[in-house]
Amino acid sequence: MTTVSDALTTGQRAALTAAALSLRAMGAFGAVELRPPGLWARARDAEAEAWYRIEIAGENLTACWCTPDRYLSQSIEAELTWTHDDLDDMLDEELDDVGWNCGKLTPLKHYRDDEQLFVFRAELPIDRNELNAGHGEALAKCLLGFNQVFQELGDMQGDAGEK
């Protein structure tokens, strides 16, 4: 069985490990795990399963929100349609608020992937081949920015968001 660390360089493994330590210390997520294709941080208050991920796959370094739950994905889509909010602008603002200073992410793409997950994904402006432990904090801030955006959308808050 291949683990996430089997496919990574020493620097990539160090960056993901440092990011995981930082995310755990923040306390904003449920489980934080290293597993293929990178780092997974579970959404804390969502009733349905949802994850924030840093992925190192192919030539890309990406960040994403994903869920196997069609209803949860559709609730986010519906809210964005209803409010006319621009998800990329929202993410840029939150990344700025959490102190992300590594450059602009590519526009988010939304689709259903080969694993049957509903995904919102953006590429990071960091060369995956140059990752090292010093990038850990930046990767953690990236997922924190994603969390700040998505936790307020659709049914991400579950019962915790109801008044």
BAFI-183119 format. One record per residue (C-alpha): residue in one letter; z, x, y. Coordinates in pm, whole numbers, m for minus. Layout:
<r><r>a</r><z>Z</z><x>X</x><y>Y</y></r>
...
END
This chain:
<r><r>m</r><z>0</z><x>0</x><y>0</y></r>
<r><r>t</r><z>m95</z><x>132</x><y>344</y></r>
<r><r>t</r><z>172</z><x>112</x><y>612</y></r>
<r><r>v</r><z>117</z><x>124</x><y>984</y></r>
<r><r>s</r><z>241</z><x>482</x><y>997</y></r>
<r><r>d</r><z>m9</z><x>598</x><y>732</y></r>
<r><r>a</r><z>m303</z><x>525</x><y>961</y></r>
<r><r>l</r><z>m157</z><x>665</x><y>1284</y></r>
<r><r>t</r><z>m147</z><x>1004</x><y>1445</y></r>
<r><r>t</r><z>191</z><x>1157</x><y>1519</y></r>
<r><r>g</r><z>151</z><x>1069</x><y>1889</y></r>
<r><r>q</r><z>54</z><x>708</x><y>1817</y></r>
<r><r>r</r><z>348</z><x>662</x><y>1582</y></r>
<r><r>a</r><z>581</z><x>814</x><y>1843</y></r>
<r><r>a</r><z>446</z><x>581</x><y>2116</y></r>
<r><r>l</r><z>490</z><x>269</x><y>1903</y></r>
<r><r>t</r><z>836</z><x>376</x><y>1787</y></r>
<r><r>a</r><z>947</z><x>441</x><y>2147</y></r>
<r><r>a</r><z>804</z><x>104</x><y>2255</y></r>
<r><r>a</r><z>987</z><x>m72</x><y>1970</y></r>
<r><r>l</r><z>1317</z><x>87</x><y>2072</y></r>
<r><r>s</r><z>1263</z><x>m19</x><y>2432</y></r>
<r><r>l</r><z>1169</z><x>m376</x><y>2334</y></r>
<r><r>r</r><z>1477</z><x>m410</x><y>2114</y></r>
<r><r>a</r><z>1697</z><x>m290</x><y>2403</y></r>
<r><r>m</r><z>1539</z><x>m547</x><y>2638</y></r>
<r><r>g</r><z>1645</z><x>m832</x><y>2411</y></r>
<r><r>a</r><z>1355</z><x>m1051</x><y>2526</y></r>
<r><r>f</r><z>1203</z><x>m1081</x><y>2178</y></r>
<r><r>g</r><z>1305</z><x>m1178</x><y>1828</y></r>
<r><r>a</r><z>1214</z><x>m931</x><y>1554</y></r>
<r><r>v</r><z>1037</z><x>m612</x><y>1664</y></r>
<r><r>e</r><z>850</z><x>m441</x><y>1381</y></r>
<r><r>l</r><z>602</z><x>m164</x><y>1315</y></r>
<r><r>r</r><z>338</z><x>m295</x><y>1077</y></r>
<r><r>p</r><z>m40</z><x>m296</x><y>1061</y></r>
<r><r>p</r><z>m219</z><x>m291</x><y>1296</y></r>
<r><r>g</r><z>61</z><x>m162</x><y>1525</y></r>
<r><r>l</r><z>370</z><x>m305</x><y>1692</y></r>
<r><r>w</r><z>474</z><x>m670</x><y>1653</y></r>
<r><r>a</r><z>734</z><x>m844</x><y>1874</y></r>
<r><r>r</r><z>816</z><x>m1204</x><y>1777</y></r>
<r><r>a</r><z>837</z><x>m1465</x><y>2053</y></r>
<r><r>r</r><z>1204</z><x>m1551</x><y>2089</y></r>
<r><r>d</r><z>1214</z><x>m1923</x><y>2171</y></r>
<r><r>a</r><z>890</z><x>m2063</x><y>2033</y></r>
<r><r>e</r><z>942</z><x>m2320</x><y>1759</y></r>
<r><r>a</r><z>617</z><x>m2210</x><y>1593</y></r>
<r><r>e</r><z>553</z><x>m1855</x><y>1481</y></r>
<r><r>a</r><z>407</z><x>m1646</x><y>1766</y></r>
<r><r>w</r><z>384</z><x>m1271</x><y>1816</y></r>
<r><r>y</r><z>306</z><x>m1021</x><y>2090</y></r>
<r><r>r</r><z>131</z><x>m714</x><y>1953</y></r>
<r><r>i</r><z>14</z><x>m369</x><y>2051</y></r>
<r><r>e</r><z>m273</z><x>m289</x><y>1817</y></r>
<r><r>i</r><z>m433</z><x>41</x><y>1736</y></r>
<r><r>a</r><z>m747</z><x>m46</x><y>1545</y></r>
<r><r>g</r><z>m1092</z><x>105</x><y>1554</y></r>
<r><r>e</r><z>m1149</z><x>276</x><y>1886</y></r>
<r><r>n</r><z>m938</z><x>33</x><y>2088</y></r>
<r><r>l</r><z>m581</z><x>3</x><y>2204</y></r>
<r><r>t</r><z>m512</z><x>m364</x><y>2269</y></r>
<r><r>a</r><z>m231</z><x>m602</x><y>2353</y></r>
<r><r>c</r><z>m229</z><x>m960</x><y>2241</y></r>
<r><r>w</r><z>m43</z><x>m1283</x><y>2187</y></r>
<r><r>c</r><z>m116</z><x>m1450</x><y>1854</y></r>
<r><r>t</r><z>m8</z><x>m1739</x><y>1636</y></r>
<r><r>p</r><z>m120</z><x>m1903</x><y>1314</y></r>
<r><r>d</r><z>m28</z><x>m2238</x><y>1469</y></r>
<r><r>r</r><z>m330</z><x>m2429</x><y>1601</y></r>
<r><r>y</r><z>m113</z><x>m2679</x><y>1790</y></r>
<r><r>l</r><z>71</z><x>m2406</x><y>1980</y></r>
<r><r>s</r><z>m256</z><x>m2237</x><y>2079</y></r>
<r><r>q</r><z>m404</z><x>m2570</x><y>2188</y></r>
<r><r>s</r><z>m94</z><x>m2653</x><y>2394</y></r>
<r><r>i</r><z>m147</z><x>m2331</x><y>2591</y></r>
<r><r>e</r><z>m518</z><x>m2401</x><y>2636</y></r>
<r><r>a</r><z>m441</z><x>m2755</x><y>2752</y></r>
<r><r>e</r><z>m187</z><x>m2640</x><y>3009</y></r>
<r><r>l</r><z>m428</z><x>m2382</x><y>3149</y></r>
<r><r>t</r><z>m700</z><x>m2646</x><y>3170</y></r>
<r><r>w</r><z>m466</z><x>m2896</x><y>3335</y></r>
<r><r>t</r><z>m322</z><x>m2653</x><y>3593</y></r>
<r><r>h</r><z>m646</z><x>m2456</x><y>3651</y></r>
<r><r>d</r><z>m438</z><x>m2137</x><y>3640</y></r>
<r><r>d</r><z>m626</z><x>m1814</x><y>3578</y></r>
<r><r>l</r><z>m460</z><x>m1641</x><y>3284</y></r>
<r><r>d</r><z>m591</z><x>m1297</x><y>3380</y></r>
<r><r>d</r><z>m448</z><x>m1332</x><y>3732</y></r>
<r><r>m</r><z>m117</z><x>m1451</x><y>3590</y></r>
<r><r>l</r><z>m103</z><x>m1151</x><y>3356</y></r>
<r><r>d</r><z>m193</z><x>m906</x><y>3635</y></r>
<r><r>e</r><z>94</z><x>m1043</x><y>3848</y></r>
<r><r>e</r><z>348</z><x>m1025</x><y>3568</y></r>
<r><r>l</r><z>242</z><x>m675</x><y>3470</y></r>
<r><r>d</r><z>290</z><x>m570</x><y>3832</y></r>
<r><r>d</r><z>634</z><x>m737</x><y>3837</y></r>
<r><r>v</r><z>753</z><x>m552</x><y>3525</y></r>
<r><r>g</r><z>637</z><x>m215</x><y>3659</y></r>
<r><r>w</r><z>318</z><x>m162</x><y>3458</y></r>
<r><r>n</r><z>131</z><x>122</x><y>3629</y></r>
<r><r>c</r><z>m133</z><x>224</x><y>3376</y></r>
<r><r>g</r><z>m428</z><x>36</x><y>3525</y></r>
<r><r>k</r><z>m602</z><x>m294</x><y>3480</y></r>
<r><r>l</r><z>m642</z><x>m455</x><y>3139</y></r>
<r><r>t</r><z>m979</z><x>m600</x><y>3039</y></r>
<r><r>p</r><z>m1012</z><x>m978</x><y>3080</y></r>
<r><r>l</r><z>m834</z><x>m1169</x><y>2806</y></r>
<r><r>k</r><z>m1046</z><x>m1296</x><y>2520</y></r>
<r><r>h</r><z>m936</z><x>m1605</x><y>2329</y></r>
<r><r>y</r><z>m1053</z><x>m1669</x><y>1976</y></r>
<r><r>r</r><z>m954</z><x>m1721</x><y>1615</y></r>
<r><r>d</r><z>m964</z><x>m1394</x><y>1421</y></r>
<r><r>d</r><z>m1039</z><x>m1303</x><y>1060</y></r>
<r><r>e</r><z>m670</z><x>m1340</x><y>973</y></r>
<r><r>q</r><z>m690</z><x>m1705</x><y>1091</y></r>
<r><r>l</r><z>m470</z><x>m1629</x><y>1392</y></r>
<r><r>f</r><z>m532</z><x>m1778</x><y>1734</y></r>
<r><r>v</r><z>m540</z><x>m1481</x><y>1970</y></r>
<r><r>f</r><z>m540</z><x>m1395</x><y>2340</y></r>
<r><r>r</r><z>m630</z><x>m1023</x><y>2354</y></r>
<r><r>a</r><z>m700</z><x>m758</x><y>2619</y></r>
<r><r>e</r><z>m785</z><x>m390</x><y>2591</y></r>
<r><r>l</r><z>m546</z><x>m145</x><y>2754</y></r>
<r><r>p</r><z>m674</z><x>131</x><y>2983</y></r>
<r><r>i</r><z>m500</z><x>397</x><y>2775</y></r>
<r><r>d</r><z>m687</z><x>628</x><y>2540</y></r>
<r><r>r</r><z>m547</z><x>558</x><y>2193</y></r>
<r><r>n</r><z>m610</z><x>920</x><y>2097</y></r>
<r><r>e</r><z>m383</z><x>1048</x><y>2374</y></r>
<r><r>l</r><z>m83</z><x>828</x><y>2295</y></r>
<r><r>n</r><z>254</z><x>996</x><y>2270</y></r>
<r><r>a</r><z>621</z><x>902</x><y>2297</y></r>
<r><r>g</r><z>590</z><x>908</x><y>2675</y></r>
<r><r>h</r><z>370</z><x>596</x><y>2655</y></r>
<r><r>g</r><z>641</z><x>394</x><y>2479</y></r>
<r><r>e</r><z>791</z><x>248</x><y>2795</y></r>
<r><r>a</r><z>448</z><x>149</x><y>2930</y></r>
<r><r>l</r><z>357</z><x>m26</x><y>2603</y></r>
<r><r>a</r><z>688</z><x>m211</x><y>2610</y></r>
<r><r>k</r><z>626</z><x>m320</x><y>2971</y></r>
<r><r>c</r><z>283</z><x>m446</x><y>2871</y></r>
<r><r>l</r><z>430</z><x>m673</x><y>2603</y></r>
<r><r>l</r><z>706</z><x>m781</x><y>2842</y></r>
<r><r>g</r><z>435</z><x>m886</x><y>3090</y></r>
<r><r>f</r><z>256</z><x>m1083</x><y>2817</y></r>
<r><r>n</r><z>587</z><x>m1247</x><y>2729</y></r>
<r><r>q</r><z>655</z><x>m1343</x><y>3090</y></r>
<r><r>v</r><z>317</z><x>m1521</x><y>3104</y></r>
<r><r>f</r><z>307</z><x>m1692</x><y>2767</y></r>
<r><r>q</r><z>670</z><x>m1803</x><y>2743</y></r>
<r><r>e</r><z>605</z><x>m2048</x><y>3028</y></r>
<r><r>l</r><z>287</z><x>m2197</x><y>2881</y></r>
<r><r>g</r><z>232</z><x>m2489</x><y>2647</y></r>
<r><r>d</r><z>501</z><x>m2536</x><y>2388</y></r>
<r><r>m</r><z>621</z><x>m2176</x><y>2379</y></r>
<r><r>q</r><z>975</z><x>m2265</x><y>2482</y></r>
<r><r>g</r><z>1030</z><x>m2525</x><y>2211</y></r>
<r><r>d</r><z>1360</z><x>m2707</x><y>2257</y></r>
<r><r>a</r><z>1492</z><x>m2426</x><y>2477</y></r>
<r><r>g</r><z>1243</z><x>m2520</x><y>2748</y></r>
<r><r>e</r><z>1326</z><x>m2891</x><y>2751</y></r>
<r><r>k</r><z>1565</z><x>m3024</x><y>3009</y></r>
END
